[in-house]
Amino acid sequence: MFLGFHWFRELYHDAYDSGYEWFRGITRNPRWLVMRQLARFRGVRTLRAAELPLFRRFQSHSVPQFSGESVFPYADSDFIVQSVAKDGLYLGLNLPPESLQDIITYAKQYPCYGDRKPEYGFHYAQKVESEQWYERKFATASYFNTIETCPAIAQLSCDPLILSIAAQYLGTNPVLISSQLWWSFVTDASIQARRKAAQLFHYDLDDYRFIKFFFYLTNVDGLTGAHACVQGTHRRKKLRHELNRKRFRDSEIIDAYGIENLVTIRGNAGFGFVEDTLCFHKGMPPIRHDRLMLQLEFATCDYQMQHDRVDPRSLFVYSASLNESLNRSNF
């Protein structure tokens, strides 16, 4: 009986996610919806890459030069691109202390929004009070309009090394399609909440070719929201996983691709990594303390479906005795 209910609940959530994706695509951008149906297949992605106007030139190592001084002066872009192409992952593109501190200061001073809802704004130091006010627990909270409001994130988004890596990997001039800064909270989240928070194995389909840069802004280990990736699965997937794109449990992915390919990414605040999230991946639910993370995403085309831009007039922020709460916060 219990197993039957569990199976039905999983089926319901999968159907809901698929239906919502189709609704978003039909009402907002049908081209995005078509891409989502086709890009899961490697053959389609290969054909699409061959059509890129600069792809062959890039493949012959004629990569455009991006001017300016990088905050990553010692990183080897060629090695990083080779690593992502082979494994879907590169570890160790770390933020300089100044950039890290600037983003942490921003996260303290600006409101985040519970479960990515504009009507559930609060400052991190007031999370407990705001959850009481809103009468709900949050699994995550995101910041909006980060490129426009955080100079440190804006600087990273046009860093010449990051742009060079993205250009080489994509085979064309990179387009910034997403900047995401968000908290993952310690909470007893339901399976559905974990699905929405990307805490079950899945793979992304944001374009035919795309690449992401991640940075931990808090110390992260196996108990504090580590990111997990199944390396190599951006190049090879079981046909059933291409046909049925859903959220998967750990056992199914490990059985299919081997535990030896599972990488759990740990690192101190400032630790960064580059990933093609066409790989199976997930965020592990934090158990010991909350996790703050930054993501920058580049692709060949912007479908206007990934960005964090929200009309400021639509945002509501809970606020009560902010200075007192900031003094109590240990973040």
TANOR-V704981 format. One record per residue. N is the residue number from 0. RES is the residue in one letter. PHI is phi as a letter, one per 40 degrees, with the letter a starting at -180 (none if undefined). Layout:
n:N res:RES phi:PHI
n:N res:RES phi:PHI
This chain:
n:0 res:M phi:none
n:1 res:F phi:c
n:2 res:L phi:c
n:3 res:G phi:c
n:4 res:F phi:c
n:5 res:H phi:c
n:6 res:W phi:c
n:7 res:F phi:c
n:8 res:R phi:c
n:9 res:E phi:c
n:10 res:L phi:c
n:11 res:Y phi:c
n:12 res:H phi:c
n:13 res:D phi:c
n:14 res:A phi:c
n:15 res:Y phi:c
n:16 res:D phi:c
n:17 res:S phi:c
n:18 res:G phi:c
n:19 res:Y phi:c
n:20 res:E phi:c
n:21 res:W phi:c
n:22 res:F phi:c
n:23 res:R phi:c
n:24 res:G phi:c
n:25 res:I phi:c
n:26 res:T phi:c
n:27 res:R phi:b
n:28 res:N phi:a
n:29 res:P phi:d
n:30 res:R phi:c
n:31 res:W phi:c
n:32 res:L phi:c
n:33 res:V phi:c
n:34 res:M phi:d
n:35 res:R phi:c
n:36 res:Q phi:c
n:37 res:L phi:c
n:38 res:A phi:c
n:39 res:R phi:c
n:40 res:F phi:c
n:41 res:R phi:c
n:42 res:G phi:c
n:43 res:V phi:c
n:44 res:R phi:c
n:45 res:T phi:c
n:46 res:L phi:c
n:47 res:R phi:c
n:48 res:A phi:c
n:49 res:A phi:c
n:50 res:E phi:c
n:51 res:L phi:c
n:52 res:P phi:c
n:53 res:L phi:b
n:54 res:F phi:d
n:55 res:R phi:c
n:56 res:R phi:c
n:57 res:F phi:c
n:58 res:Q phi:c
n:59 res:S phi:c
n:60 res:H phi:g
n:61 res:S phi:c
n:62 res:V phi:c
n:63 res:P phi:c
n:64 res:Q phi:c
n:65 res:F phi:b
n:66 res:S phi:c
n:67 res:G phi:h
n:68 res:E phi:c
n:69 res:S phi:c
n:70 res:V phi:c
n:71 res:F phi:b
n:72 res:P phi:c
n:73 res:Y phi:b
n:74 res:A phi:c
n:75 res:D phi:b
n:76 res:S phi:c
n:77 res:D phi:c
n:78 res:F phi:c
n:79 res:I phi:c
n:80 res:V phi:c
n:81 res:Q phi:c
n:82 res:S phi:c
n:83 res:V phi:c
n:84 res:A phi:c
n:85 res:K phi:c
n:86 res:D phi:b
n:87 res:G phi:g
n:88 res:L phi:a
n:89 res:Y phi:b
n:90 res:L phi:b
n:91 res:G phi:h
n:92 res:L phi:c
n:93 res:N phi:c
n:94 res:L phi:c
n:95 res:P phi:c
n:96 res:P phi:d
n:97 res:E phi:c
n:98 res:S phi:c
n:99 res:L phi:d
n:100 res:Q phi:c
n:101 res:D phi:c
n:102 res:I phi:c
n:103 res:I phi:c
n:104 res:T phi:c
n:105 res:Y phi:d
n:106 res:A phi:c
n:107 res:K phi:c
n:108 res:Q phi:c
n:109 res:Y phi:b
n:110 res:P phi:c
n:111 res:C phi:b
n:112 res:Y phi:b
n:113 res:G phi:d
n:114 res:D phi:f
n:115 res:R phi:g
n:116 res:K phi:b
n:117 res:P phi:d
n:118 res:E phi:c
n:119 res:Y phi:b
n:120 res:G phi:c
n:121 res:F phi:a
n:122 res:H phi:c
n:123 res:Y phi:d
n:124 res:A phi:c
n:125 res:Q phi:b
n:126 res:K phi:d
n:127 res:V phi:c
n:128 res:E phi:c
n:129 res:S phi:c
n:130 res:E phi:c
n:131 res:Q phi:c
n:132 res:W phi:c
n:133 res:Y phi:c
n:134 res:E phi:f
n:135 res:R phi:a
n:136 res:K phi:c
n:137 res:F phi:b
n:138 res:A phi:c
n:139 res:T phi:a
n:140 res:A phi:a
n:141 res:S phi:b
n:142 res:Y phi:c
n:143 res:F phi:b
n:144 res:N phi:f
n:145 res:T phi:c
n:146 res:I phi:c
n:147 res:E phi:c
n:148 res:T phi:b
n:149 res:C phi:b
n:150 res:P phi:d
n:151 res:A phi:c
n:152 res:I phi:c
n:153 res:A phi:d
n:154 res:Q phi:c
n:155 res:L phi:c
n:156 res:S phi:c
n:157 res:C phi:b
n:158 res:D phi:c
n:159 res:P phi:c
n:160 res:L phi:c
n:161 res:I phi:c
n:162 res:L phi:c
n:163 res:S phi:c
n:164 res:I phi:c
n:165 res:A phi:c
n:166 res:A phi:c
n:167 res:Q phi:c
n:168 res:Y phi:c
n:169 res:L phi:c
n:170 res:G phi:g
n:171 res:T phi:a
n:172 res:N phi:c
n:173 res:P phi:c
n:174 res:V phi:b
n:175 res:L phi:c
n:176 res:I phi:b
n:177 res:S phi:a
n:178 res:S phi:b
n:179 res:Q phi:b
n:180 res:L phi:b
n:181 res:W phi:a
n:182 res:W phi:c
n:183 res:S phi:b
n:184 res:F phi:b
n:185 res:V phi:c
n:186 res:T phi:a
n:187 res:D phi:c
n:188 res:A phi:c
n:189 res:S phi:c
n:190 res:I phi:d
n:191 res:Q phi:c
n:192 res:A phi:c
n:193 res:R phi:c
n:194 res:R phi:c
n:195 res:K phi:c
n:196 res:A phi:c
n:197 res:A phi:g
n:198 res:Q phi:b
n:199 res:L phi:b
n:200 res:F phi:c
n:201 res:H phi:a
n:202 res:Y phi:b
n:203 res:D phi:c
n:204 res:L phi:b
n:205 res:D phi:c
n:206 res:D phi:a
n:207 res:Y phi:c
n:208 res:R phi:a
n:209 res:F phi:a
n:210 res:I phi:a
n:211 res:K phi:b
n:212 res:F phi:b
n:213 res:F phi:b
n:214 res:F phi:b
n:215 res:Y phi:c
n:216 res:L phi:b
n:217 res:T phi:b
n:218 res:N phi:c
n:219 res:V phi:b
n:220 res:D phi:b
n:221 res:G phi:c
n:222 res:L phi:b
n:223 res:T phi:b
n:224 res:G phi:g
n:225 res:A phi:c
n:226 res:H phi:c
n:227 res:A phi:b
n:228 res:C phi:b
n:229 res:V phi:b
n:230 res:Q phi:c
n:231 res:G phi:g
n:232 res:T phi:c
n:233 res:H phi:c
n:234 res:R phi:b
n:235 res:R phi:a
n:236 res:K phi:b
n:237 res:K phi:c
n:238 res:L phi:d
n:239 res:R phi:c
n:240 res:H phi:c
n:241 res:E phi:c
n:242 res:L phi:c
n:243 res:N phi:b
n:244 res:R phi:c
n:245 res:K phi:a
n:246 res:R phi:c
n:247 res:F phi:b
n:248 res:R phi:c
n:249 res:D phi:d
n:250 res:S phi:c
n:251 res:E phi:c
n:252 res:I phi:c
n:253 res:I phi:c
n:254 res:D phi:c
n:255 res:A phi:c
n:256 res:Y phi:b
n:257 res:G phi:g
n:258 res:I phi:c
n:259 res:E phi:c
n:260 res:N phi:c
n:261 res:L phi:c
n:262 res:V phi:b
n:263 res:T phi:c
n:264 res:I phi:c
n:265 res:R phi:b
n:266 res:G phi:a
n:267 res:N phi:c
n:268 res:A phi:d
n:269 res:G phi:h
n:270 res:F phi:c
n:271 res:G phi:b
n:272 res:F phi:a
n:273 res:V phi:b
n:274 res:E phi:a
n:275 res:D phi:c
n:276 res:T phi:c
n:277 res:L phi:c
n:278 res:C phi:c
n:279 res:F phi:c
n:280 res:H phi:a
n:281 res:K phi:a
n:282 res:G phi:c
n:283 res:M phi:c
n:284 res:P phi:c
n:285 res:P phi:c
n:286 res:I phi:b
n:287 res:R phi:c
n:288 res:H phi:a
n:289 res:D phi:c
n:290 res:R phi:b
n:291 res:L phi:b
n:292 res:M phi:a
n:293 res:L phi:b
n:294 res:Q phi:b
n:295 res:L phi:b
n:296 res:E phi:b
n:297 res:F phi:b
n:298 res:A phi:a
n:299 res:T phi:c
n:300 res:C phi:a
n:301 res:D phi:b
n:302 res:Y phi:c
n:303 res:Q phi:g
n:304 res:M phi:b
n:305 res:Q phi:b
n:306 res:H phi:c
n:307 res:D phi:b
n:308 res:R phi:c
n:309 res:V phi:b
n:310 res:D phi:d
n:311 res:P phi:d
n:312 res:R phi:c
n:313 res:S phi:c
n:314 res:L phi:c
n:315 res:F phi:b
n:316 res:V phi:b
n:317 res:Y phi:c
n:318 res:S phi:a
n:319 res:A phi:a
n:320 res:S phi:f
n:321 res:L phi:d
n:322 res:N phi:c
n:323 res:E phi:c
n:324 res:S phi:c
n:325 res:L phi:c
n:326 res:N phi:c
n:327 res:R phi:c
n:328 res:S phi:c
n:329 res:N phi:b
n:330 res:F phi:c
